[in-house]
Amino acid sequence: MSIISSIGRLAAEFNAARARYQTERTIRSLPIELQKDIGWPDAFEKKVGRNHGVGSWSGSK
């Protein structure tokens, strides 16, 4: 694996983690009633688990 492909992979993983963070932040800014209507945070935690965010992309592969 070349250095450029490694950097590209890390950049893609970082962008995905950043997008997840921004989505979570947007959903958490909604009123509690709307969060409950869409099943937040229960559905999110069951699907993704506690290992999300920056820690999941840095060195896990």
KAJORA-V334893 format. One record per residue. N is the residue number from 0. RES is the residue in one letter. PHI is phi in whole degrees, 0 to 359 (none if undefined). PSI is psi as a letter, one per 30 degrees, with the letter a starting at -180 (none if undefined). Layout:
n | res | phi | psi
N | RES | PHI | PSI
N | RES | PHI | PSI
//
This chain:
n | res | phi | psi
0 | M | none | k
1 | S | 277 | l
2 | I | 296 | e
3 | I | 295 | e
4 | S | 292 | e
5 | S | 295 | e
6 | I | 296 | e
7 | G | 298 | e
8 | R | 296 | e
9 | L | 296 | e
10 | A | 296 | e
11 | A | 296 | e
12 | E | 294 | e
13 | F | 296 | e
14 | N | 297 | e
15 | A | 295 | e
16 | A | 296 | e
17 | R | 294 | e
18 | A | 296 | e
19 | R | 299 | e
20 | Y | 298 | e
21 | Q | 295 | e
22 | T | 295 | e
23 | E | 298 | e
24 | R | 297 | e
25 | T | 295 | e
26 | I | 294 | e
27 | R | 292 | f
28 | S | 278 | f
29 | L | 288 | l
30 | P | 300 | l
31 | I | 305 | e
32 | E | 299 | e
33 | L | 291 | e
34 | Q | 299 | e
35 | K | 294 | e
36 | D | 298 | e
37 | I | 267 | g
38 | G | 83 | g
39 | W | 272 | k
40 | P | 268 | f
41 | D | 303 | e
42 | A | 294 | e
43 | F | 293 | e
44 | E | 292 | e
45 | K | 290 | e
46 | K | 283 | e
47 | V | 264 | e
48 | G | 85 | a
49 | R | 277 | f
50 | N | 268 | i
51 | H | 233 | l
52 | G | 95 | a
53 | V | 299 | e
54 | G | 296 | f
55 | S | 280 | f
56 | W | 264 | f
57 | S | 271 | j
58 | G | 84 | g
59 | S | 278 | f
60 | K | 252 | none
//
